[in-house]
Structures are given as C-alpha cells and as structure tokens.
Amino acid sequence: MKLTDPEMIAAVTRHWEGERDGHGRPLVPDEVLARLHNVTTEDAWTIMNKEGYERQFAGNWINLHPDRILVGRAITCRWVPLRPDLHDALLEIGEKEDRIGFLNSWVIDEMVDGDVLVADLWGKVNLVGDNLTAAIVANGGRGMVIEGGLRDLQRIVKFDDFCTFVKRIHPEAIPGVTMPEINGITRIDTATCLPGDVVHGTPTGILFIPPHLAGPIADEAEFGLE
C-alpha cells in the first residue's frame, strides 16, 4: 500500500496528455491557469455540462477572500475518523516512505508551485492552522479548499495572493482523524475531485475542472467574450 498511488492516478486521468509530476498527477500549464482567472463559474460550468461533467460544482462555503479568484491544480487528501489499528498502519507506511511530522503535513510536502490543497473532512473537523498554512504558501500553494475547518483565522487571512474556502472555523487543533490517502478520488460536497483537476474558486463557489478540459474551457470562454 502507498499513500499516493501513481498507477491509480494515471488510470483515472488517462485523458490528460500533458506534463505530470513525479507521482503522475496532471500539471495543467501556468499559462492555462492564468487564462482561467478570467472565466466565470457559469461559463465554465456550462461548458463542462455539455461534455457530461454535471457534478463538478460545490457551493455554500466560508470564503475568506471573496474579492479574490482561486485557480490552481488540486492535490487531494481524504480523512476518516481515527481508528487506532488503521492509524498505526498509516504511521508505519509514512515511516517507510520517509515522511516527517503529522499526517496533515505529509500532503503539504508533496505540493508544488500552483497547487491547491483539497481536503475531505466531511465538513466537521479542522485540518490546518497558521503554521501549516504558511507551509502551503512556502511550497507555492495558491489556496485551500477544505470540507472541514481551520483555526488561527486572524493570521491566515493576512496571507497575500492566497485563497481559502472552508466549512467551519473553530479554535481547536485537528482532532481524532487519520488520513488513508493522498491524491486519491475525493468527494467534496456533491462534487468529485481528482488529483490534477483545476480548482476554480469564485464568490459563487468551487468548480473542479478536469485537466483535459482546462484549455478548451479557456478557449471557448475567451471566444464567447470576443
């Protein structure tokens, strides 16, 4: 068992023909990401629906910076309630893979410039505080979408050029959970996010754009604006 499974990533993102990271995650080019900043949620949603992608939107977020647009590549993690035997097994895997710190830092260590942390904590559990958010920023992260919560709000809102979408804000540290998978198939509310999806966040909500559709969506939206 591996926390990040390159074979699975390659199988579920087989339509992507461009560059990938060391784990096989699609890397949509920065030029395409920049163009998607000018695309509205509605335009992108309409184009994806025509292609059969009807469940890629998640709404009703606490958006720390509604004046900012979030665009970046998804790096996902899935969390479950703590179970001792599972947690011990995951810690052993992490030790074999030379991972450092608690599990919520492991996914951050895999981030590269232009990434967005996407985490499923079923809307009820904190994942990060200001220290881990600072680590995401230092690794080039552009934001985070957490179906769960955060602490240290007063410090996190001060990070420049960074966007955060969460479901709760609470002063507690991360409690009673463990992480069985990095860069797996992740449910966020009623949407499905795959590793390498383009996360497109606006005041309307979050879209998870399949990487092979990112360029065509930028093209078609720009054509419609002419």
C-alpha angles and dihedrals in degrees: 000000000000127000089223113038113199093188092056092046091051092048097051095041097044093130090067112094101176138083122321134194125244091280094048097259113151115252110205106205120262090239091062092045090053092052092050089062087076095050119098123229090243095052093048092044092052093051093048092049090055087056092051098260098128101152104055101106128090121182143173099071136156097242111197094197112027089171091066132074118222119213123162146114118285121243105182138204132181125208133196134187112282116272114176100221092048093044092050091050091051092050089053091051090049091052091051089050091049093243118165132215129358121337095261089064093052095072091046090055089061094054123111133190111299097026130135121206110232114188135178113211094150091251097286113078134069119241109176145023131189096289095056091041088054088052091052090051091047090054091054097261116163098200149315136253109199122180085203132039152284141216131213093052094165091060099037094057089061095067109109123227091011130118129204131192118182140157099223143015118210135155095233123106120241104297136198103340140113134198119233098175144033120195095006133133104296132192116214110185104303095340134087119225123194125194109273096025112141108249108217112188127181135152085277094060143264130317123191105209117198107241094237089057097047095087095043091049091052090048096048095043092050091048090052091053094054 
